[in-house]
Amino acid sequence: MRGARDGGGGPPADRLLALFAAALVALNFPLLLVWDRDATLFGLPLLGVALFVIWAALIAVLAWISERPGRRNGRRP
């Protein structure tokens, strides 16, 4: 399996690391306390909805990063 480092078609490692760091920050305990309220959204607890939305957004960004065509020297291959 070839990745971005060895000339393959995988996503760039720096973008994956940035997404991983964003996931760590977004799913960190102190930030999750913002969503830990007695409120509900469409009858669902706000914390559960927030976790699902954050998780889905991370997967969507990962898919977007993975499907973008690679660029070399400012040009598309």
KOLBA-726265 format. One record per atom (N, C-alpha, C): residue number from 1; x, y, z; residue in three letters; atom name. Coordinates in Angstrom, 3 decimals, always signed. Atoms other than C-alpha are relative to their C-alpha. Layout:
% KOLBA-726265
{drense NUM, {X, Y, Z}, 'ALA', 'CA'};
...
% end
This chain:
% KOLBA-726265
{drense 1, {+0.840, -1.171, +0.000}, 'MET', 'N'};
{drense 1, {+0.000, +0.000, +0.000}, 'MET', 'CA'};
{drense 1, {+0.886, +1.235, +0.000}, 'MET', 'C'};
{drense 2, {-0.855, -1.169, +0.147}, 'ARG', 'N'};
{drense 2, {+1.493, +3.295, -1.064}, 'ARG', 'CA'};
{drense 2, {-0.701, +1.217, +0.573}, 'ARG', 'C'};
{drense 3, {+0.546, -1.212, -0.591}, 'GLY', 'N'};
{drense 3, {+1.000, +6.544, +0.798}, 'GLY', 'CA'};
{drense 3, {+0.571, +1.235, -0.662}, 'GLY', 'C'};
{drense 4, {-0.454, -1.262, +0.569}, 'ALA', 'N'};
{drense 4, {+1.735, +10.198, +0.150}, 'ALA', 'CA'};
{drense 4, {+1.510, +0.139, +0.092}, 'ALA', 'C'};
{drense 5, {-1.432, -0.162, -0.217}, 'ARG', 'N'};
{drense 5, {+5.276, +9.861, +1.436}, 'ARG', 'CA'};
{drense 5, {+0.833, -0.658, -1.101}, 'ARG', 'C'};
{drense 6, {-0.775, +0.703, +1.016}, 'ASP', 'N'};
{drense 6, {+6.407, +7.369, -1.197}, 'ASP', 'CA'};
{drense 6, {-0.561, +0.192, -1.407}, 'ASP', 'C'};
{drense 7, {+0.479, -0.323, +1.334}, 'GLY', 'N'};
{drense 7, {+4.642, +8.963, -4.156}, 'GLY', 'CA'};
{drense 7, {-1.337, -0.618, -0.349}, 'GLY', 'C'};
{drense 8, {+1.293, +0.606, +0.269}, 'GLY', 'N'};
{drense 8, {+1.366, +7.062, -3.834}, 'GLY', 'CA'};
{drense 8, {-1.107, +1.034, +0.032}, 'GLY', 'C'};
{drense 9, {+1.128, -0.913, +0.079}, 'GLY', 'N'};
{drense 9, {-2.083, +8.553, -3.968}, 'GLY', 'CA'};
{drense 9, {-0.663, +0.294, +1.322}, 'GLY', 'C'};
{drense 10, {+0.616, -0.217, -1.292}, 'GLY', 'N'};
{drense 10, {-2.751, +8.734, -0.236}, 'GLY', 'CA'};
{drense 10, {-0.007, +1.457, +0.409}, 'GLY', 'C'};
{drense 11, {+0.049, -1.387, -0.473}, 'PRO', 'N'};
{drense 11, {-3.563, +11.893, +1.682}, 'PRO', 'CA'};
{drense 11, {+1.333, +0.406, +0.635}, 'PRO', 'C'};
{drense 12, {-1.256, -0.471, -0.602}, 'PRO', 'N'};
{drense 12, {-0.656, +14.054, +2.871}, 'PRO', 'CA'};
{drense 12, {+0.003, -0.230, +1.516}, 'PRO', 'C'};
{drense 13, {-0.117, +0.323, -1.418}, 'ALA', 'N'};
{drense 13, {+0.605, +13.084, +6.302}, 'ALA', 'CA'};
{drense 13, {-0.229, +1.217, +0.881}, 'ALA', 'C'};
{drense 14, {+0.173, -1.184, -0.837}, 'ASP', 'N'};
{drense 14, {+0.610, +16.679, +7.578}, 'ASP', 'CA'};
{drense 14, {-1.477, +0.334, +0.185}, 'ASP', 'C'};
{drense 15, {+1.440, -0.262, -0.145}, 'ARG', 'N'};
{drense 15, {-3.118, +17.033, +6.894}, 'ARG', 'CA'};
{drense 15, {-0.652, -1.021, +0.911}, 'ARG', 'C'};
{drense 16, {+0.540, +1.019, -0.896}, 'LEU', 'N'};
{drense 16, {-3.861, +13.754, +8.629}, 'LEU', 'CA'};
{drense 16, {+0.381, +0.278, +1.451}, 'LEU', 'C'};
{drense 17, {-0.416, -0.351, -1.365}, 'LEU', 'N'};
{drense 17, {-1.846, +14.826, +11.652}, 'LEU', 'CA'};
{drense 17, {-0.783, +1.204, +0.523}, 'LEU', 'C'};
{drense 18, {+0.791, -1.162, -0.411}, 'ALA', 'N'};
{drense 18, {-3.685, +18.157, +11.725}, 'ALA', 'CA'};
{drense 18, {-1.424, -0.420, +0.352}, 'ALA', 'C'};
{drense 19, {+1.342, +0.496, -0.302}, 'LEU', 'N'};
{drense 19, {-7.023, +16.336, +11.607}, 'LEU', 'CA'};
{drense 19, {-0.010, -0.782, +1.304}, 'LEU', 'C'};
{drense 20, {-0.106, +0.740, -1.256}, 'PHE', 'N'};
{drense 20, {-5.886, +14.016, +14.402}, 'PHE', 'CA'};
{drense 20, {+0.080, +0.953, +1.195}, 'PHE', 'C'};
{drense 21, {-0.118, -0.988, -1.076}, 'ALA', 'N'};
{drense 21, {-4.885, +17.017, +16.533}, 'ALA', 'CA'};
{drense 21, {-1.337, +0.706, +0.233}, 'ALA', 'C'};
{drense 22, {+1.309, -0.639, -0.143}, 'ALA', 'N'};
{drense 22, {-8.238, +18.692, +15.835}, 'ALA', 'CA'};
{drense 22, {-0.988, -0.934, +0.691}, 'ALA', 'C'};
{drense 23, {+0.879, +0.969, -0.658}, 'ALA', 'N'};
{drense 23, {-10.031, +15.495, +16.870}, 'ALA', 'CA'};
{drense 23, {+0.320, -0.105, +1.485}, 'ALA', 'C'};
{drense 24, {-0.372, +0.050, -1.417}, 'LEU', 'N'};
{drense 24, {-8.061, +15.351, +20.110}, 'LEU', 'CA'};
{drense 24, {-0.523, +1.218, +0.756}, 'LEU', 'C'};
{drense 25, {+0.480, -1.223, -0.651}, 'VAL', 'N'};
{drense 25, {-8.966, +18.944, +20.898}, 'VAL', 'CA'};
{drense 25, {-1.525, -0.019, +0.107}, 'VAL', 'C'};
{drense 26, {+1.462, -0.038, +0.020}, 'ALA', 'N'};
{drense 26, {-12.628, +18.601, +19.893}, 'ALA', 'CA'};
{drense 26, {-0.615, -1.023, +0.945}, 'ALA', 'C'};
{drense 27, {+0.553, +1.053, -0.859}, 'LEU', 'N'};
{drense 27, {-13.147, +15.391, +21.874}, 'LEU', 'CA'};
{drense 27, {+0.677, -0.040, +1.364}, 'LEU', 'C'};
{drense 28, {-0.667, -0.091, -1.286}, 'ASN', 'N'};
{drense 28, {-11.125, +16.512, +24.892}, 'ASN', 'CA'};
{drense 28, {-1.040, +0.276, +1.092}, 'ASN', 'C'};
{drense 29, {+0.979, -0.104, -1.077}, 'PHE', 'N'};
{drense 29, {-12.893, +16.375, +28.249}, 'PHE', 'CA'};
{drense 29, {-0.406, +1.433, +0.345}, 'PHE', 'C'};
{drense 30, {+0.468, -1.349, -0.362}, 'PRO', 'N'};
{drense 30, {-12.854, +20.102, +29.122}, 'PRO', 'CA'};
{drense 30, {-0.921, +0.632, -1.044}, 'PRO', 'C'};
{drense 31, {+0.882, -0.567, +1.019}, 'LEU', 'N'};
{drense 31, {-14.408, +21.058, +25.791}, 'LEU', 'CA'};
{drense 31, {-1.337, -0.720, -0.067}, 'LEU', 'C'};
{drense 32, {+1.274, +0.721, -0.003}, 'LEU', 'N'};
{drense 32, {-17.044, +18.348, +26.089}, 'LEU', 'CA'};
{drense 32, {-0.920, +0.493, +1.113}, 'LEU', 'C'};
{drense 33, {+0.832, -0.553, -1.065}, 'LEU', 'N'};
{drense 33, {-18.237, +20.008, +29.299}, 'LEU', 'CA'};
{drense 33, {-0.903, +1.126, -0.494}, 'LEU', 'C'};
{drense 34, {+0.845, -1.047, +0.583}, 'VAL', 'N'};
{drense 34, {-19.609, +22.815, +27.123}, 'VAL', 'CA'};
{drense 34, {-1.353, -0.582, -0.400}, 'VAL', 'C'};
{drense 35, {+1.216, +0.632, +0.489}, 'TRP', 'N'};
{drense 35, {-22.178, +20.359, +25.760}, 'TRP', 'CA'};
{drense 35, {-0.743, -0.773, +1.084}, 'TRP', 'C'};
{drense 36, {+0.621, +0.782, -1.069}, 'ASP', 'N'};
{drense 36, {-22.973, +18.653, +29.092}, 'ASP', 'CA'};
{drense 36, {-1.004, +0.859, +0.758}, 'ASP', 'C'};
{drense 37, {+1.095, -0.786, -0.590}, 'ARG', 'N'};
{drense 37, {-26.231, +20.447, +29.861}, 'ARG', 'CA'};
{drense 37, {-1.243, -0.881, +0.097}, 'ARG', 'C'};
{drense 38, {+1.265, +0.726, -0.108}, 'ASP', 'N'};
{drense 38, {-29.723, +19.336, +30.785}, 'ASP', 'CA'};
{drense 38, {-0.900, +0.257, -1.204}, 'ASP', 'C'};
{drense 39, {+0.794, -0.323, +1.176}, 'ALA', 'N'};
{drense 39, {-30.930, +20.617, +27.408}, 'ALA', 'CA'};
{drense 39, {-0.104, -1.214, -0.928}, 'ALA', 'C'};
{drense 40, {+0.171, +1.043, +0.998}, 'THR', 'N'};
{drense 40, {-32.234, +18.390, +24.658}, 'THR', 'CA'};
{drense 40, {-0.181, +0.642, -1.373}, 'THR', 'C'};
{drense 41, {+0.181, -0.440, +1.378}, 'LEU', 'N'};
{drense 41, {-32.279, +18.704, +20.897}, 'LEU', 'CA'};
{drense 41, {-0.791, -1.087, -0.710}, 'LEU', 'C'};
{drense 42, {+0.914, +0.981, +0.593}, 'PHE', 'N'};
{drense 42, {-35.220, +16.946, +19.221}, 'PHE', 'CA'};
{drense 42, {-0.193, -1.202, +0.920}, 'PHE', 'C'};
{drense 43, {+0.216, +1.056, -0.981}, 'GLY', 'N'};
{drense 43, {-35.646, +14.934, +22.413}, 'GLY', 'CA'};
{drense 43, {+1.247, -0.802, +0.359}, 'GLY', 'C'};
{drense 44, {-1.253, +0.697, -0.281}, 'LEU', 'N'};
{drense 44, {-32.005, +13.776, +22.476}, 'LEU', 'CA'};
{drense 44, {+0.892, +0.876, +0.874}, 'LEU', 'C'};
{drense 45, {-0.898, -0.796, -0.849}, 'PRO', 'N'};
{drense 45, {-29.448, +14.845, +25.090}, 'PRO', 'CA'};
{drense 45, {+1.023, +0.751, -0.848}, 'PRO', 'C'};
{drense 46, {-0.886, -0.866, +0.765}, 'LEU', 'N'};
{drense 46, {-27.260, +17.694, +23.866}, 'LEU', 'CA'};
{drense 46, {+1.405, -0.579, -0.117}, 'LEU', 'C'};
{drense 47, {-1.347, +0.579, +0.042}, 'LEU', 'N'};
{drense 47, {-24.005, +15.895, +24.752}, 'LEU', 'CA'};
{drense 47, {+0.088, -1.107, -1.053}, 'LEU', 'C'};
{drense 48, {+0.004, +1.074, +0.995}, 'GLY', 'N'};
{drense 48, {-24.893, +12.847, +22.658}, 'GLY', 'CA'};
{drense 48, {-0.080, +0.529, -1.419}, 'GLY', 'C'};
{drense 49, {+0.120, -0.605, +1.332}, 'VAL', 'N'};
{drense 49, {-25.924, +14.981, +19.696}, 'VAL', 'CA'};
{drense 49, {+1.317, +0.663, -0.384}, 'VAL', 'C'};
{drense 50, {-1.269, -0.676, +0.290}, 'ALA', 'N'};
{drense 50, {-22.725, +17.037, +19.943}, 'ALA', 'CA'};
{drense 50, {+1.101, -1.006, -0.321}, 'ALA', 'C'};
{drense 51, {-1.007, +1.031, +0.289}, 'LEU', 'N'};
{drense 51, {-20.540, +13.918, +20.090}, 'LEU', 'CA'};
{drense 51, {-0.201, -0.596, -1.385}, 'LEU', 'C'};
{drense 52, {+0.267, +0.579, +1.310}, 'PHE', 'N'};
{drense 52, {-22.263, +12.458, +17.048}, 'PHE', 'CA'};
{drense 52, {+0.336, +0.984, -1.116}, 'PHE', 'C'};
{drense 53, {-0.274, -1.003, +1.033}, 'VAL', 'N'};
{drense 53, {-22.003, +15.715, +15.068}, 'VAL', 'CA'};
{drense 53, {+1.502, +0.212, -0.164}, 'VAL', 'C'};
{drense 54, {-1.456, -0.158, +0.076}, 'ILE', 'N'};
{drense 54, {-18.307, +16.155, +15.931}, 'ILE', 'CA'};
{drense 54, {+0.624, -1.209, -0.682}, 'ILE', 'C'};
{drense 55, {-0.516, +1.233, +0.585}, 'TRP', 'N'};
{drense 55, {-17.601, +12.522, +15.029}, 'TRP', 'CA'};
{drense 55, {-0.297, -0.047, -1.500}, 'TRP', 'C'};
{drense 56, {+0.376, +0.007, +1.416}, 'ALA', 'N'};
{drense 56, {-19.505, +12.806, +11.727}, 'ALA', 'CA'};
{drense 56, {+0.785, +1.048, -0.786}, 'ALA', 'C'};
{drense 57, {-0.771, -1.043, +0.673}, 'ALA', 'N'};
{drense 57, {-17.719, +16.061, +10.875}, 'ALA', 'CA'};
{drense 57, {+1.450, -0.440, -0.210}, 'ALA', 'C'};
{drense 58, {-1.368, +0.495, +0.155}, 'LEU', 'N'};
{drense 58, {-14.322, +14.454, +11.494}, 'LEU', 'CA'};
{drense 58, {+0.094, -1.029, -1.123}, 'LEU', 'C'};
{drense 59, {+0.010, +0.991, +1.072}, 'ILE', 'N'};
{drense 59, {-15.225, +11.557, +9.191}, 'ILE', 'CA'};
{drense 59, {-0.181, +0.686, -1.354}, 'ILE', 'C'};
{drense 60, {+0.212, -0.726, +1.253}, 'ALA', 'N'};
{drense 60, {-16.477, +13.987, +6.520}, 'ALA', 'CA'};
{drense 60, {+1.275, +0.714, -0.446}, 'ALA', 'C'};
{drense 61, {-1.253, -0.684, +0.340}, 'VAL', 'N'};
{drense 61, {-13.243, +15.999, +6.681}, 'VAL', 'CA'};
{drense 61, {+1.054, -1.015, -0.435}, 'VAL', 'C'};
{drense 62, {-0.940, +1.046, +0.402}, 'LEU', 'N'};
{drense 62, {-11.196, +12.793, +6.499}, 'LEU', 'CA'};
{drense 62, {-0.295, -0.479, -1.414}, 'LEU', 'C'};
{drense 63, {+0.365, +0.418, +1.355}, 'ALA', 'N'};
{drense 63, {-13.120, +11.702, +3.402}, 'ALA', 'CA'};
{drense 63, {+0.370, +1.080, -1.010}, 'ALA', 'C'};
{drense 64, {-0.332, -1.104, +0.894}, 'TRP', 'N'};
{drense 64, {-12.642, +15.149, +1.846}, 'TRP', 'CA'};
{drense 64, {+1.509, +0.077, -0.238}, 'TRP', 'C'};
{drense 65, {-1.457, -0.031, +0.133}, 'ILE', 'N'};
{drense 65, {-8.901, +15.104, +2.546}, 'ILE', 'CA'};
{drense 65, {+0.480, -1.180, -0.846}, 'ILE', 'C'};
{drense 66, {-0.442, +1.197, +0.704}, 'SER', 'N'};
{drense 66, {-8.562, +11.566, +1.206}, 'SER', 'CA'};
{drense 66, {-0.360, +0.024, -1.478}, 'SER', 'C'};
{drense 67, {+0.465, +0.001, +1.379}, 'GLU', 'N'};
{drense 67, {-10.470, +12.232, -2.011}, 'GLU', 'CA'};
{drense 67, {+0.506, +1.174, -0.820}, 'GLU', 'C'};
{drense 68, {-0.527, -1.137, +0.756}, 'ARG', 'N'};
{drense 68, {-8.794, +15.520, -2.955}, 'ARG', 'CA'};
{drense 68, {+1.150, -0.457, -0.877}, 'ARG', 'C'};
{drense 69, {-1.150, +0.366, +0.846}, 'PRO', 'N'};
{drense 69, {-6.448, +15.182, -5.907}, 'PRO', 'CA'};
{drense 69, {+1.269, +0.635, +0.541}, 'PRO', 'C'};
{drense 70, {-1.272, -0.504, -0.499}, 'GLY', 'N'};
{drense 70, {-2.819, +15.576, -4.919}, 'GLY', 'CA'};
{drense 70, {+0.538, +1.095, -0.905}, 'GLY', 'C'};
{drense 71, {-0.606, -1.071, +0.776}, 'ARG', 'N'};
{drense 71, {-0.900, +18.634, -6.031}, 'ARG', 'CA'};
{drense 71, {+1.504, -0.081, +0.173}, 'ARG', 'C'};
{drense 72, {-1.457, -0.021, -0.030}, 'ARG', 'N'};
{drense 72, {+2.740, +18.710, -6.944}, 'ARG', 'CA'};
{drense 72, {+0.459, +1.251, -0.714}, 'ARG', 'C'};
{drense 73, {-0.520, -1.256, +0.564}, 'ASN', 'N'};
{drense 73, {+4.520, +21.991, -7.556}, 'ASN', 'CA'};
{drense 73, {-1.119, +0.932, -0.418}, 'ASN', 'C'};
{drense 74, {+1.098, -0.902, +0.282}, 'GLY', 'N'};
{drense 74, {+1.209, +23.813, -7.522}, 'GLY', 'CA'};
{drense 74, {-0.878, -0.423, -1.167}, 'GLY', 'C'};
{drense 75, {+0.787, +0.481, +1.123}, 'ARG', 'N'};
{drense 75, {-0.194, +21.741, -10.412}, 'ARG', 'CA'};
{drense 75, {-0.651, -1.318, +0.362}, 'ARG', 'C'};
{drense 76, {+0.649, +1.295, -0.190}, 'ARG', 'N'};
{drense 76, {-2.589, +18.857, -10.511}, 'ARG', 'CA'};
{drense 76, {+0.702, -1.026, -0.864}, 'ARG', 'C'};
{drense 77, {-0.682, +1.045, +0.798}, 'PRO', 'N'};
{drense 77, {-1.104, +15.546, -11.714}, 'PRO', 'CA'};
{drense 77, {-0.818, -0.392, -1.220}, 'PRO', 'C'};
% end
